Amino acid sequence: MNTESTYDWQANQWTVPVNFMVQQMVKIGGQPISLQLGYRYYAEKPEYGPDWGVRFQVTFLFPK
């Protein structure tokens, strides 16, 4: 869980998403890969900002 808060000084408005994420490392054909899936809830947002969001990430790992 984390947050990525930003403030718009001209509009005097906060954007405060709270992220909930899970991550799993797997091997596909011997290649280690990190998979991440997350849900984003906006605790504070501009008037017409989003209410929620999702995030999916794939990271290929190359250990020595």
C-alpha positions as CSV (number, residue, x, y, z in Angstrom):
1,M,0.0,0.0,0.0
2,N,1.3,3.5,-0.9
3,T,0.1,7.0,-1.9
4,E,1.3,9.3,-4.7
5,S,0.0,12.7,-3.5
6,T,0.3,15.8,-5.7
7,Y,-0.8,19.4,-5.2
8,D,-1.8,21.9,-7.9
9,W,-0.7,25.3,-6.7
10,Q,-2.7,27.2,-9.4
11,A,-6.0,25.4,-8.7
12,N,-5.3,24.9,-5.0
13,Q,-6.4,21.2,-5.3
14,W,-4.9,18.0,-3.9
15,T,-4.9,14.7,-5.7
16,V,-4.4,11.8,-3.3
17,P,-4.6,8.3,-4.7
18,V,-4.2,5.4,-2.3
19,N,-2.8,2.3,-4.0
20,F,-3.3,-1.3,-2.9
21,M,-1.0,-3.7,-4.7
22,V,-0.1,-7.4,-4.8
23,Q,3.0,-8.8,-6.5
24,Q,4.1,-12.3,-7.5
25,M,7.4,-13.5,-9.0
26,V,7.0,-16.4,-11.5
27,K,9.2,-18.2,-14.0
28,I,8.0,-18.6,-17.6
29,G,10.3,-20.7,-19.7
30,G,13.1,-20.2,-17.2
31,Q,12.7,-16.4,-17.4
32,P,12.0,-14.8,-14.0
33,I,9.2,-12.2,-14.2
34,S,7.5,-10.0,-11.6
35,L,3.8,-9.5,-12.0
36,Q,2.0,-6.8,-10.1
37,L,-1.8,-5.9,-10.0
38,G,-3.2,-3.0,-8.0
39,Y,-6.3,-1.0,-7.2
40,R,-6.2,2.8,-6.8
41,Y,-8.8,4.7,-4.7
42,Y,-8.8,8.5,-4.8
43,A,-9.2,9.8,-1.3
44,E,-9.0,13.4,-2.6
45,K,-9.4,14.5,-6.2
46,P,-10.4,17.5,-8.4
47,E,-14.1,17.9,-9.0
48,Y,-14.1,15.9,-12.2
49,G,-11.3,13.5,-11.3
50,P,-11.5,9.7,-11.3
51,D,-13.0,7.8,-8.4
52,W,-10.8,4.7,-8.9
53,G,-8.3,3.0,-11.2
54,V,-6.3,-0.2,-11.8
55,R,-2.7,-0.9,-12.5
56,F,-1.0,-3.9,-14.0
57,Q,2.8,-4.2,-14.3
58,V,5.2,-6.8,-15.8
59,T,8.9,-6.6,-15.0
60,F,11.4,-8.9,-16.6
61,L,14.2,-9.9,-14.2
62,F,17.8,-10.6,-15.4
63,P,19.8,-11.9,-12.4
64,K,23.5,-12.5,-12.7
